[in-house]
Amino acid sequence: MRKTDRNLFYYSILLIICFFAFFINNDIIPADLMESRNLATAQEMVRNGNYLLPTMNGELRLEKPPLPTWIAAFVEQYIPGNLSAQRAVAGLAATQLIIFLFLLVSRLTRNRKVGLLSALVCASSLNVLLIGRTATWDIYCHSFMLGAIYFLVMAMEKPGTQWKRFLLAGTFMGLSFLSKGPVSFYALLLPFIISYVAVFNISFKKKLVPLILMMVIFLAIAFWWPIYILSLHQDFAISVVDKETDSWASRNVRPLFYYWKFPTEAGIWTLFWIVSIFYFLWKRKNEDKRAVYAMSIIWTFVSLILLSLIPEKKTRYLFPTLIPGAINIGFYFYYSSKYLLTKYEELIIKIITTLVACILLIFPIVLYIKFVEEDLLSVSLFIVITLSTLTVSLLMLNAIYGKRGLKVLKVFKYFILTMIIAECFYIIPIGRMFINDDRHSIRLIRENKEVMALPFYHNQQDWLRMELVYEANHTILPLDLKNDSLIQKKLPFVLISNEPIDSLMSGKNFSIQYIDTFDNNWRKSDTKRYNRQLISYVAIIREPIDSISMTQDSTILNH
């Protein structure tokens, strides 16, 4: 196969896998709180036409840099109210990350096969799948930063000044900062630089001036917006920085070893990730690519240590570790397929693969009991899921116990195939397991033109969930319902409350036009995550009844 044909083949495989990983069935689960905050901000940009000063429910939102919100606002402008489209754009950012990982590993190893294996592992890892399929901003900052790392490596390794590549590296760093501030610099770039310098002999000869240019480009792109905000809202901007800094030290505080289960973030690759780390220590082959393997191991643990040092911890923060982790696993499969395995090495692969195959064999039984018998899944879809699951599990077992012996790359292919089947079929019944069938979203209010033309208020004593702001696509401001004169000034308006409006407005002489009661919980009502704050009573509050009657009588007399 010619080089161009081989490259086309590799890119085609990556794009196909990314299509299944990030785009198929991406609208099964409604928007969560984080997505609602992001998309509500984008909606307000479009409604108000104010792109430089982002607001969320009418208040300045300067905690997050604006680039991903601008992208979401662009989608909202041309495909309004489409959650699937918003998630698809995040999927494009995830696809960009996978392509850059393929290019980076291929460059470092001079071997596109290792690059392909690593990229495919990353695309099918659990945390990557979850973040790449949701409209959150983490995927943007890490995707741009991995691009910056790739161009930086190219610039450092190729002879000459490499102005163009340094310029691209600085540009992508700036875009990363404009996506989520310094997050990816700390969690992705810094661990990479430490591991890269530790393993390779880096020469800065003829590179110093281009490096300075890279930093200038980065600073220009990254800081123009913060400087603009400081010039307009200095006190507010400083208070936001203080609040964000404080939250890293005081919010969601976890112990130092909270991330000890980090391999589970790889999902189906969990056990192989653990083995790949020990495999590097077991094998002492004098391979030129072993240096990159060593770099990926150092990169993984430096990233893990740096993330552990921060008091605030969440499992989604482990996303950057999956990038070097995918390289670990990619190398493991590459070496296992290239070299003669010992009996113990074969046994490990057989145990892991057999375990996964057995889980796949049991899955249809669980599916039948939980869904088919409860009429939550059609028989036809159950048959499709069962046949596909049984087929891939039998193929796995044949790849390790077949007459031709253990076929490592076939095992790898069937693991990828499992991910494809899961995204096509498993996600539907899994979604039904969690999603509230009685969900009656306040999004329906968008169809009522009379309601949407009025201002929206909520009882200031209630905690307003941002999901309601996003789904209603309307600013919902607080209002003191104890102050009748203030209510009078706001009439007519739409009132959204956590409790029945008749009882809330009891004793007040206002006309109440009941609209509906909405339940925005996408979790089932019998679960712990069912939230009463997402139940909303909606009504139009108008002039007092007596005032309406007097106005009507006056109109009749005048005529």
VEXMARNU-837026 format. One record per residue (C-alpha): x, y, z. Coordinates in pm, whole numbers, padded with zeros to 5 digits. Last residue first. Example, Ala and Ser with C-alpha at 12.3 -4.5 7.8 and 13.67 -1.06 7.14 Angstrom:
REM residues 2
X=01367; Y=-00106; Z=00714
X=01230; Y=-00450; Z=00780
END
This chain:
REM residues 559
X=-06817; Y=05460; Z=02371
X=-06674; Y=05637; Z=02671
X=-06913; Y=05451; Z=02905
X=-06807; Y=05107; Z=02764
X=-06434; Y=05188; Z=02802
X=-06488; Y=05300; Z=03162
X=-06667; Y=04971; Z=03240
X=-06376; Y=04767; Z=03089
X=-06119; Y=04965; Z=03288
X=-06321; Y=04919; Z=03607
X=-06345; Y=04541; Z=03549
X=-05971; Y=04511; Z=03484
X=-05892; Y=04712; Z=03795
X=-06120; Y=04490; Z=04006
X=-05942; Y=04173; Z=03883
X=-05598; Y=04304; Z=03967
X=-05380; Y=04339; Z=03657
X=-05204; Y=04027; Z=03528
X=-04992; Y=03737; Z=03649
X=-04931; Y=03473; Z=03383
X=-04879; Y=03125; Z=03528
X=-04612; Y=02855; Z=03557
X=-04562; Y=02594; Z=03828
X=-04216; Y=02442; Z=03803
X=-04074; Y=02110; Z=03920
X=-03694; Y=02120; Z=03882
X=-03647; Y=02228; Z=04243
X=-03804; Y=01897; Z=04350
X=-03486; Y=01718; Z=04238
X=-03475; Y=01348; Z=04146
X=-03112; Y=01256; Z=04200
X=-03191; Y=01013; Z=04481
X=-03403; Y=00798; Z=04251
X=-03776; Y=00713; Z=04265
X=-03878; Y=01011; Z=04048
X=-03667; Y=00900; Z=03751
X=-03389; Y=01133; Z=03638
X=-03463; Y=01371; Z=03352
X=-03619; Y=01611; Z=03596
X=-03769; Y=01909; Z=03413
X=-04119; Y=01861; Z=03551
X=-04359; Y=02129; Z=03430
X=-04693; Y=02248; Z=03563
X=-04900; Y=02447; Z=03315
X=-05030; Y=02788; Z=03209
X=-05251; Y=02921; Z=03490
X=-05381; Y=03271; Z=03427
X=-05375; Y=03449; Z=03764
X=-05546; Y=03788; Z=03800
X=-05414; Y=03980; Z=04097
X=-05574; Y=04080; Z=04426
X=-05335; Y=03909; Z=04666
X=-05469; Y=03695; Z=04953
X=-05313; Y=03375; Z=04814
X=-05039; Y=03445; Z=04559
X=-04819; Y=03153; Z=04671
X=-05121; Y=02930; Z=04730
X=-05254; Y=02988; Z=04380
X=-04899; Y=02973; Z=04241
X=-04844; Y=02612; Z=04344
X=-04484; Y=02571; Z=04470
X=-04147; Y=02575; Z=04294
X=-04248; Y=02892; Z=04109
X=-04233; Y=03050; Z=03766
X=-04431; Y=03372; Z=03720
X=-04489; Y=03515; Z=03373
X=-04546; Y=03889; Z=03364
X=-04815; Y=04158; Z=03324
X=-04744; Y=04346; Z=03538
X=-04400; Y=04447; Z=03671
X=-04510; Y=04768; Z=03846
X=-04794; Y=04592; Z=04030
X=-04554; Y=04325; Z=04159
X=-04341; Y=04601; Z=04311
X=-04650; Y=04750; Z=04479
X=-04747; Y=04407; Z=04610
X=-04411; Y=04346; Z=04781
X=-04428; Y=04000; Z=04937
X=-04364; Y=03843; Z=04598
X=-04010; Y=03981; Z=04589
X=-03902; Y=03904; Z=04233
X=-03599; Y=03718; Z=04093
X=-03532; Y=03731; Z=03716
X=-03594; Y=03455; Z=03462
X=-03418; Y=03533; Z=03131
X=-03572; Y=03322; Z=02855
X=-03478; Y=03019; Z=02651
X=-03731; Y=02813; Z=02853
X=-03502; Y=02507; Z=02843
X=-03193; Y=02711; Z=02926
X=-03346; Y=02914; Z=03208
X=-03514; Y=02604; Z=03351
X=-03188; Y=02407; Z=03346
X=-03031; Y=02698; Z=03536
X=-03218; Y=02599; Z=03850
X=-03366; Y=02891; Z=04040
X=-03342; Y=02860; Z=04418
X=-03673; Y=02993; Z=04551
X=-03699; Y=03289; Z=04790
X=-03672; Y=03529; Z=04495
X=-03996; Y=03384; Z=04359
X=-03942; Y=03365; Z=03986
X=-03987; Y=03617; Z=03709
X=-04026; Y=03606; Z=03331
X=-04096; Y=03911; Z=03111
X=-04374; Y=03868; Z=02850
X=-04348; Y=03794; Z=02477
X=-04266; Y=03428; Z=02545
X=-04602; Y=03377; Z=02714
X=-04813; Y=03505; Z=02427
X=-04597; Y=03320; Z=02174
X=-04657; Y=02982; Z=02341
X=-04430; Y=02738; Z=02157
X=-04134; Y=02825; Z=02381
X=-04339; Y=02700; Z=02677
X=-04272; Y=02343; Z=02565
X=-03913; Y=02386; Z=02688
X=-04062; Y=02372; Z=03040
X=-04008; Y=02000; Z=03008
X=-04266; Y=01737; Z=03097
X=-04062; Y=01436; Z=03207
X=-04294; Y=01145; Z=03288
X=-04062; Y=00889; Z=03126
X=-03779; Y=01000; Z=03356
X=-03451; Y=00886; Z=03203
X=-03227; Y=00646; Z=03396
X=-03297; Y=00296; Z=03264
X=-03430; Y=00441; Z=02942
X=-03084; Y=00580; Z=02870
X=-02928; Y=00239; Z=02928
X=-03186; Y=00093; Z=02688
X=-03086; Y=00341; Z=02413
X=-02712; Y=00355; Z=02493
X=-02672; Y=-00015; Z=02426
X=-02762; Y=00005; Z=02055
X=-02544; Y=00227; Z=01836
X=-02302; Y=00359; Z=02098
X=-02262; Y=00013; Z=02254
X=-02218; Y=-00154; Z=01915
X=-01941; Y=00090; Z=01826
X=-01770; Y=00042; Z=02162
X=-01781; Y=-00335; Z=02123
X=-01628; Y=-00299; Z=01776
X=-01332; Y=-00118; Z=01935
X=-01286; Y=-00412; Z=02173
X=-01322; Y=-00644; Z=01877
X=-01044; Y=-00467; Z=01690
X=-00806; Y=-00492; Z=01987
X=-00870; Y=-00865; Z=02026
X=-00803; Y=-00899; Z=01654
X=-00476; Y=-00713; Z=01706
X=-00370; Y=-00963; Z=01971
X=-00443; Y=-01281; Z=01779
X=-00385; Y=-01569; Z=02023
X=-00361; Y=-01909; Z=01857
X=-00450; Y=-02015; Z=01506
X=-00690; Y=-02283; Z=01632
X=-00896; Y=-02025; Z=01820
X=-00875; Y=-01957; Z=02196
X=-00781; Y=-01588; Z=02201
X=-00936; Y=-01451; Z=01881
X=-01216; Y=-01711; Z=01899
X=-01320; Y=-01578; Z=02240
X=-01333; Y=-01223; Z=02108
X=-01531; Y=-01330; Z=01800
X=-01777; Y=-01509; Z=02029
X=-01823; Y=-01189; Z=02232
X=-01867; Y=-00981; Z=01914
X=-02136; Y=-01215; Z=01778
X=-02324; Y=-01251; Z=02107
X=-02346; Y=-00875; Z=02146
X=-02460; Y=-00815; Z=01788
X=-02723; Y=-01090; Z=01809
X=-02853; Y=-00974; Z=02147
X=-02870; Y=-00606; Z=02049
X=-03058; Y=-00686; Z=01727
X=-03297; Y=-00923; Z=01909
X=-03363; Y=-00662; Z=02180
X=-03434; Y=-00402; Z=01911
X=-03697; Y=-00634; Z=01755
X=-03847; Y=-00723; Z=02094
X=-03907; Y=-00360; Z=02177
X=-03763; Y=-00227; Z=02502
X=-03939; Y=-00079; Z=02805
X=-04216; Y=-00342; Z=02806
X=-04120; Y=-00446; Z=03163
X=-04034; Y=-00801; Z=03048
X=-03824; Y=-00652; Z=02767
X=-03645; Y=-00403; Z=02991
X=-03493; Y=-00534; Z=03313
X=-03527; Y=-00908; Z=03261
X=-03445; Y=-00904; Z=02890
X=-03154; Y=-00662; Z=02925
X=-03004; Y=-00863; Z=03210
X=-03013; Y=-01172; Z=02990
X=-02875; Y=-00977; Z=02693
X=-02577; Y=-00857; Z=02908
X=-02460; Y=-01201; Z=03021
X=-02273; Y=-01278; Z=02699
X=-02116; Y=-00930; Z=02693
X=-01994; Y=-00977; Z=03051
X=-01848; Y=-01311; Z=02948
X=-01661; Y=-01150; Z=02658
X=-01517; Y=-00881; Z=02888
X=-01389; Y=-01143; Z=03133
X=-01253; Y=-01362; Z=02853
X=-01063; Y=-01065; Z=02710
X=-00903; Y=-00980; Z=03044
X=-00810; Y=-01342; Z=03122
X=-00680; Y=-01410; Z=02771
X=-00462; Y=-01097; Z=02767
X=-00312; Y=-01191; Z=03104
X=-00257; Y=-01553; Z=03001
X=-00071; Y=-01451; Z=02686
X=00169; Y=-01244; Z=02894
X=00217; Y=-01532; Z=03138
X=00284; Y=-01779; Z=02857
X=00546; Y=-01547; Z=02711
X=00462; Y=-01338; Z=02408
X=00657; Y=-01332; Z=02084
X=00691; Y=-00974; Z=01973
X=00496; Y=-00753; Z=01732
X=00135; Y=-00795; Z=01849
X=00218; Y=-00754; Z=02217
X=00450; Y=-00463; Z=02138
X=00178; Y=-00273; Z=01951
X=-00092; Y=-00367; Z=02200
X=00113; Y=-00234; Z=02491
X=00221; Y=00073; Z=02296
X=-00143; Y=00169; Z=02232
X=-00227; Y=00111; Z=02599
X=00041; Y=00351; Z=02721
X=-00047; Y=00600; Z=02443
X=-00410; Y=00589; Z=02558
X=-00291; Y=00666; Z=02909
X=-00095; Y=00965; Z=02774
X=-00432; Y=01108; Z=02659
X=-00642; Y=00958; Z=02937
X=-00454; Y=01165; Z=03196
X=-00606; Y=01484; Z=03049
X=-00963; Y=01362; Z=03130
X=-00889; Y=01314; Z=03500
X=-01076; Y=01638; Z=03581
X=-01395; Y=01444; Z=03498
X=-01343; Y=01248; Z=03821
X=-01374; Y=01561; Z=04030
X=-01120; Y=01702; Z=04274
X=-01080; Y=02036; Z=04449
X=-00774; Y=02025; Z=04678
X=-00524; Y=02046; Z=04387
X=-00220; Y=01828; Z=04452
X=-00396; Y=01526; Z=04302
X=-00415; Y=01694; Z=03961
X=-00039; Y=01750; Z=03964
X=00026; Y=01390; Z=04070
X=-00200; Y=01242; Z=03800
X=-00045; Y=01459; Z=03528
X=00305; Y=01360; Z=03643
X=00188; Y=00998; Z=03648
X=00057; Y=00989; Z=03292
X=00341; Y=01195; Z=03143
X=00601; Y=00968; Z=03304
X=00432; Y=00663; Z=03147
X=00396; Y=00841; Z=02810
X=00763; Y=00943; Z=02815
X=00872; Y=00586; Z=02887
X=00670; Y=00463; Z=02587
X=00829; Y=00741; Z=02380
X=01175; Y=00620; Z=02489
X=01073; Y=00262; Z=02409
X=01029; Y=00361; Z=02046
X=01398; Y=00318; Z=01970
X=01373; Y=-00033; Z=02108
X=01629; Y=-00191; Z=02337
X=01377; Y=-00424; Z=02500
X=01369; Y=-00424; Z=02880
X=01016; Y=-00550; Z=02937
X=00869; Y=-00591; Z=03283
X=00859; Y=-00221; Z=03375
X=00678; Y=-00124; Z=03053
X=00439; Y=-00416; Z=03104
X=00352; Y=-00282; Z=03448
X=00203; Y=00035; Z=03298
X=00038; Y=-00153; Z=03012
X=-00122; Y=-00398; Z=03259
X=-00304; Y=-00119; Z=03442
X=-00421; Y=00034; Z=03113
X=-00529; Y=-00310; Z=02986
X=-00746; Y=-00354; Z=03293
X=-00927; Y=-00025; Z=03240
X=-00963; Y=-00044; Z=02859
X=-01342; Y=-00099; Z=02866
X=-01384; Y=00217; Z=03070
X=-01073; Y=00436; Z=03051
X=-01189; Y=00636; Z=03354
X=-01149; Y=00312; Z=03553
X=-00770; Y=00358; Z=03531
X=-00790; Y=00659; Z=03772
X=-00898; Y=00455; Z=04074
X=-00631; Y=00617; Z=04293
X=-00774; Y=00960; Z=04213
X=-00883; Y=01043; Z=04568
X=-00530; Y=00982; Z=04698
X=-00474; Y=01341; Z=04818
X=-00809; Y=01361; Z=04994
X=-01104; Y=01545; Z=04837
X=-01223; Y=01905; Z=04850
X=-01533; Y=01960; Z=04636
X=-01503; Y=02336; Z=04699
X=-01241; Y=02494; Z=04926
X=-00910; Y=02525; Z=04745
X=-01018; Y=02534; Z=04381
X=-01321; Y=02738; Z=04489
X=-01098; Y=03007; Z=04637
X=-00922; Y=03065; Z=04308
X=-01256; Y=03086; Z=04126
X=-01392; Y=03334; Z=04381
X=-01078; Y=03550; Z=04375
X=-01080; Y=03555; Z=03994
X=-01450; Y=03649; Z=03995
X=-01388; Y=03927; Z=04251
X=-01112; Y=04063; Z=04028
X=-01348; Y=04067; Z=03728
X=-01618; Y=04246; Z=03928
X=-01379; Y=04514; Z=04049
X=-01230; Y=04570; Z=03703
X=-01553; Y=04576; Z=03505
X=-01486; Y=04770; Z=03185
X=-01106; Y=04780; Z=03149
X=-01075; Y=04447; Z=03326
X=-01310; Y=04287; Z=03072
X=-01100; Y=04413; Z=02779
X=-00782; Y=04288; Z=02948
X=-00944; Y=03946; Z=02999
X=-01045; Y=03947; Z=02627
X=-00704; Y=04048; Z=02493
X=-00532; Y=03794; Z=02716
X=-00523; Y=03463; Z=02532
X=-00473; Y=03572; Z=02172
X=-00201; Y=03828; Z=02237
X=-00035; Y=03618; Z=02509
X=-00017; Y=03311; Z=02284
X=00121; Y=03509; Z=01990
X=00387; Y=03665; Z=02214
X=00474; Y=03324; Z=02361
X=00518; Y=03169; Z=02016
X=00731; Y=03466; Z=01907
X=00956; Y=03408; Z=02209
X=00987; Y=03043; Z=02107
X=01074; Y=03156; Z=01753
X=01359; Y=03366; Z=01902
X=01493; Y=03081; Z=02116
X=01481; Y=02806; Z=01854
X=01814; Y=02849; Z=01670
X=01974; Y=02610; Z=01923
X=01712; Y=02517; Z=02183
X=01818; Y=02153; Z=02186
X=01606; Y=01894; Z=02364
X=01764; Y=01565; Z=02462
X=01457; Y=01350; Z=02512
X=01328; Y=01163; Z=02817
X=01302; Y=01418; Z=03098
X=01233; Y=01707; Z=02858
X=00931; Y=01527; Z=02713
X=00803; Y=01412; Z=03055
X=00817; Y=01762; Z=03208
X=00682; Y=01924; Z=02890
X=00390; Y=01679; Z=02877
X=00301; Y=01724; Z=03244
X=00300; Y=02107; Z=03194
X=00090; Y=02099; Z=02876
X=-00192; Y=01872; Z=02997
X=-00319; Y=01947; Z=03349
X=-00156; Y=02285; Z=03415
X=-00177; Y=02441; Z=03070
X=-00511; Y=02267; Z=03017
X=-00674; Y=02450; Z=03309
X=-00506; Y=02789; Z=03252
X=-00817; Y=02961; Z=03111
X=-01100; Y=02747; Z=02982
X=-01161; Y=02812; Z=02613
X=-00969; Y=03138; Z=02563
X=-00667; Y=02965; Z=02720
X=-00695; Y=02680; Z=02470
X=-00728; Y=02926; Z=02181
X=-00410; Y=03102; Z=02298
X=-00224; Y=02772; Z=02318
X=-00349; Y=02690; Z=01968
X=-00213; Y=03018; Z=01834
X=00122; Y=02978; Z=02010
X=00168; Y=02630; Z=01861
X=00066; Y=02759; Z=01516
X=00326; Y=03040; Z=01537
X=00588; Y=02789; Z=01650
X=00496; Y=02574; Z=01351
X=00524; Y=02862; Z=01104
X=00851; Y=02995; Z=01243
X=01031; Y=02661; Z=01215
X=01373; Y=02808; Z=01306
X=01578; Y=02535; Z=01142
X=01584; Y=02162; Z=01186
X=01266; Y=01967; Z=01279
X=01236; Y=01830; Z=01630
X=01144; Y=02147; Z=01821
X=00892; Y=02280; Z=01567
X=00724; Y=01942; Z=01524
X=00704; Y=01899; Z=01901
X=00553; Y=02248; Z=01939
X=00303; Y=02178; Z=01659
X=00185; Y=01861; Z=01836
X=00174; Y=02026; Z=02179
X=-00035; Y=02316; Z=02043
X=-00279; Y=02070; Z=01885
X=-00302; Y=01889; Z=02218
X=-00380; Y=02227; Z=02374
X=-00661; Y=02299; Z=02128
X=-00828; Y=01966; Z=02207
X=-00772; Y=02011; Z=02580
X=-00936; Y=02356; Z=02588
X=-01226; Y=02250; Z=02365
X=-01309; Y=01922; Z=02539
X=-01333; Y=02091; Z=02877
X=-01603; Y=02336; Z=02754
X=-01911; Y=02124; Z=02798
X=-02172; Y=02053; Z=02532
X=-02169; Y=01676; Z=02579
X=-02061; Y=01386; Z=02357
X=-01684; Y=01440; Z=02377
X=-01703; Y=01459; Z=02757
X=-01871; Y=01121; Z=02796
X=-01675; Y=00942; Z=02523
X=-01344; Y=01080; Z=02650
X=-01432; Y=00967; Z=03002
X=-01515; Y=00614; Z=02882
X=-01222; Y=00550; Z=02648
X=-01319; Y=00469; Z=02288
X=-01160; Y=00770; Z=02118
X=-00847; Y=00737; Z=02334
X=-00798; Y=00373; Z=02244
X=-00843; Y=00456; Z=01875
X=-00585; Y=00735; Z=01897
X=-00329; Y=00509; Z=02065
X=-00373; Y=00229; Z=01811
X=-00348; Y=00473; Z=01519
X=-00034; Y=00642; Z=01654
X=00132; Y=00307; Z=01718
X=00055; Y=00211; Z=01357
X=00174; Y=00548; Z=01235
X=00533; Y=00478; Z=01340
X=00794; Y=00755; Z=01348
X=00752; Y=00718; Z=01727
X=00726; Y=01089; Z=01818
X=00561; Y=01189; Z=01491
X=00308; Y=00905; Z=01487
X=00231; Y=00978; Z=01852
X=00165; Y=01345; Z=01778
X=-00031; Y=01287; Z=01454
X=-00262; Y=01028; Z=01611
X=-00311; Y=01249; Z=01917
X=-00388; Y=01545; Z=01689
X=-00653; Y=01342; Z=01507
X=-00811; Y=01232; Z=01836
X=-00821; Y=01591; Z=01966
X=-00980; Y=01714; Z=01643
X=-01246; Y=01443; Z=01681
X=-01316; Y=01569; Z=02034
X=-01355; Y=01924; Z=01900
X=-01592; Y=01789; Z=01633
X=-01786; Y=01609; Z=01906
X=-01824; Y=01941; Z=02090
X=-01982; Y=02067; Z=01767
X=-02206; Y=01758; Z=01765
X=-02316; Y=01834; Z=02120
X=-02449; Y=02172; Z=02012
X=-02617; Y=02012; Z=01709
X=-02787; Y=01750; Z=01928
X=-02905; Y=02020; Z=02167
X=-03092; Y=02203; Z=01889
X=-03269; Y=02511; Z=02027
X=-03170; Y=02733; Z=01737
X=-02977; Y=02591; Z=01438
X=-02836; Y=02906; Z=01272
X=-02795; Y=03145; Z=01565
X=-02771; Y=02868; Z=01823
X=-02477; Y=02715; Z=01634
X=-02296; Y=03051; Z=01633
X=-02385; Y=03097; Z=02002
X=-02227; Y=02757; Z=02080
X=-01906; Y=02865; Z=01906
X=-01910; Y=03198; Z=02090
X=-01967; Y=03006; Z=02415
X=-01666; Y=02785; Z=02336
X=-01451; Y=03100; Z=02293
X=-01584; Y=03299; Z=02591
X=-01351; Y=03245; Z=02887
X=-01543; Y=03105; Z=03188
X=-01592; Y=03280; Z=03521
X=-01700; Y=03603; Z=03347
X=-02072; Y=03542; Z=03356
X=-02239; Y=03879; Z=03396
X=-02599; Y=03850; Z=03517
X=-02911; Y=03845; Z=03301
X=-02978; Y=03474; Z=03326
X=-02620; Y=03401; Z=03230
X=-02435; Y=03689; Z=03071
X=-02137; Y=03704; Z=02836
X=-01982; Y=04048; Z=02781
X=-01808; Y=04040; Z=02440
X=-02091; Y=03871; Z=02252
X=-02380; Y=04105; Z=02330
X=-02645; Y=04052; Z=02060
X=-02913; Y=04027; Z=02328
X=-03094; Y=03715; Z=02207
X=-02786; Y=03556; Z=02047
X=-02558; Y=03615; Z=02344
X=-02843; Y=03513; Z=02574
X=-02868; Y=03177; Z=02399
X=-02494; Y=03121; Z=02438
X=-02516; Y=03186; Z=02813
X=-02810; Y=02944; Z=02840
X=-02595; Y=02694; Z=02649
X=-02311; Y=02697; Z=02899
X=-02528; Y=02696; Z=03208
X=-02755; Y=02425; Z=03066
X=-02456; Y=02209; Z=02972
X=-02332; Y=02217; Z=03330
X=-02676; Y=02146; Z=03476
X=-02752; Y=01851; Z=03248
X=-02899; Y=01870; Z=02897
X=-03133; Y=01584; Z=02809
X=-03002; Y=01227; Z=02754
X=-03073; Y=01049; Z=02424
X=-02947; Y=01336; Z=02203
X=-02598; Y=01201; Z=02124
X=-02738; Y=00888; Z=01964
X=-02442; Y=00863; Z=01718
X=-02216; Y=01170; Z=01717
X=-01920; Y=01126; Z=01951
X=-01796; Y=00767; Z=01946
X=-01971; Y=00640; Z=01635
X=-01845; Y=00929; Z=01421
X=-01508; Y=00920; Z=01598
X=-01466; Y=00557; Z=01491
X=-01543; Y=00643; Z=01129
X=-01314; Y=00948; Z=01136
X=-01024; Y=00747; Z=01278
X=-01064; Y=00465; Z=01027
X=-01079; Y=00711; Z=00737
X=-00769; Y=00890; Z=00864
X=-00574; Y=00564; Z=00877
X=-00689; Y=00453; Z=00531
X=-00607; Y=00789; Z=00375
X=-00261; Y=00769; Z=00531
X=-00211; Y=00419; Z=00388
X=-00327; Y=00532; Z=00043
X=-00083; Y=00825; Z=00053
X=00200; Y=00600; Z=00169
X=00137; Y=00339; Z=-00101
X=00000; Y=00000; Z=00000
END
